[in-house]
Amino acid sequence: MIISSATDYREAARRKLPPFLFHYLDGGAGTETTLRANVDDLQRVALRQRVLKGSEQLDLSTEWFGTPHRLPVALAPIGLAGMYARRGEVQAARVAAERGIPFIQSTVSVCALKEVAGRCDQPIWCQLYVLKDRGFMRDYLQRARALGIRTLVFTVDMPVPGARYRDAHSGMSGRNGPLRRVVQAMLHPRWALDVGLLGRPHDLGNISAYRGNPTGLADYIGWLGANFDPGIDWADLQWIRDEWEGPMVIKGILDADDARDARAFGADGIVVSNHGGRQLDGALSTARALPAIAAAIKGDMTIFADGGVRTGLDVVRMLALGADGVLLGRAFIYALAVAGGAGVRNMLDIFEKDIRTSMVLTGVKSVREIGPEILAARPSD
């Protein structure tokens, strides 16, 4: 199969992965209206094509929180990434370090923070959910600090789990889930050997480090479900802002008023995100939410965005809509599932080439020049 885009990697991942893993990654909440809108609305963002602008020398670098990065993208926190390739978080983090971009490790990763940070040539970022178990949260933050991690991405849009219908059909959850997952693994021998056998332990490393005993996939949904905290508000999180001395990014903002609240809270940045369409089905797509949020807080905080990004052109679109950086989620996991670190490396090469082409054709020489000025039209309200 010829690979030339994230769409190609998606199809290759669909063939290789057991269905429960592919659909857990690929699916969204409810009827997946927001999941589709993330892609469709972003692709409708039209850019001004310019000519004869002398854009031969391009600067794709950027700086976040005082640290320079070679590209305006980061690898987003994806739960269970280590189930998609052998020690998947380690492989992805190494490629991110090689390419000079951040890797953000999920709370619910297979590989623990210590394993990933210890095998990576640059500091990683870490992600944390709002959980009822404050002891786990404090322990996680302490472990992160001890490993030299400075940047915390704090996810706030999961007070309850979204209604993810695909998971019940695929075997990730629902009746006879464990048996169905075993049968699916047997029917996908490439994955079964690479990850199922050689990628052990299949453990939620950060949770196990806290609990002192293995926490496997069978415990994953139950542990998270028992720890969601729908009653929390900004005041309940002040202890985290007080304890965390490095940059803090609030992930899961879709409304300008919430962005202002994040600014008042003392966050250093936000991620405009609807959790990849996996929470409130019918919520705004990121492309539609981003301009109003940028109008409210641009310049006061670093603005990241995710959702529906499948090409380097999509990265440029997000920057034009007001983002300072873009998180790549499904796109890099599809590639990781197909070819491990080599797949992620190739996917980033494809994205970089797309970004360069888009910059030349819109007449900008630097990522810092990308803004509303290159928009021909915005998503209609």
C-alpha positions, 0 to 999 in steps of 0.5 A: 500500500502506498502511504502519502497521507494520514488518510492512507495510514488510517486505512492501513491501521484499520487493516492491521489493528484488532477492531476494538483498538481501531474503533476506540481510536477512530470513533467519537461520541453519539452519532459522531456529528462533532467528529465529522464536523471537526474534519469537514469544517476545517477543510472548508476553511479557505485560504488566500492563494498569493503569487510572486511573494519570494517565499523560498526561505521558510522558517517553520520554527516556533517557541512555546514557554521559552523553548524553541521547537522546529515545527508548530506541532506537538504529539497530543496525549493519546490514551493506550498509545502503547497498545498500538505499537510495541512500547508505543509511547517510547517510540513516539516520544523518541521521534518527537525529540528527534524532530524537535517537537513536544510529546505529551504523555497521557495519564492513561498510557501503557508506558509509565512516565519514568520509562518514557522520560528515561528513554527520551533525549528531550523533556516530555510534557505530561497530561493529567485528568481531573480525578476524584482520587486526589492522592493519585493526582498529587503522586503523578505530579510529584513523579513528573517533577522528579523526572524534570517534566516542566509542562503540564497539560491539564484536561478538563473536558471529561467530568463524565465519559462521552457516550461512545457507542462504537466501543460496545460494538467493537468489544472495547466494552460491553458484553463478553468484551475480554473474550471478543478482544482475545479472538480479534487479536488472534485474527490479527497476527501482525499486531498480536506478535508485535504488541500482543506478545512482544509489547508486554506488559499491557499495563497502565503504567502510571496508575500501576505505579501509584496503586502498587499492582498491575492495572490492565486493560480490563480495569481501564474503563472501570477505574476511569469511570469511578474517578470522573468528577462532575462536581469539580470547578475552577476553585477546586483546582487552585491547589494544582496551580499553586503546586505546579511551578512550570507552564500549565495548559488547560485542555478542552476549551470550546467557549470564549468565556471558559478561555477567559476563566482559564486566563483568570485561573493563571493558566499559561495556555489552553488547548481549544478542543472537543476531545476529538469529538469524543465527549459532547456530540453536537458541540462546536467543531474546533475550527468554528470555536477557535476564532472567537476564543482567539479574539478573546485571549490572543496574546495573553496565553498560548493557544493550541488547537486540535481536532480534525487535523489530517494534513499540514495544510490543516495545521496552517488553517488552524494557525490562520484561525488563531492557534499558536500551535497544533496538537496531532492526535489520530494522525500520528497514532494511525502512523504509529500503529502501522509502522511504529516510530518509523511511521511517525517519522514519515508522517511528520515528514509528510506534514512538514512538506505540506506546511512548506507548500502551503506557506509558499502558496499563501505567500508567508515566509515564517510560521509567525506570519500565519494569521487571519490575513491569509484567510479567504473565508471562515467557517460560517456560523 
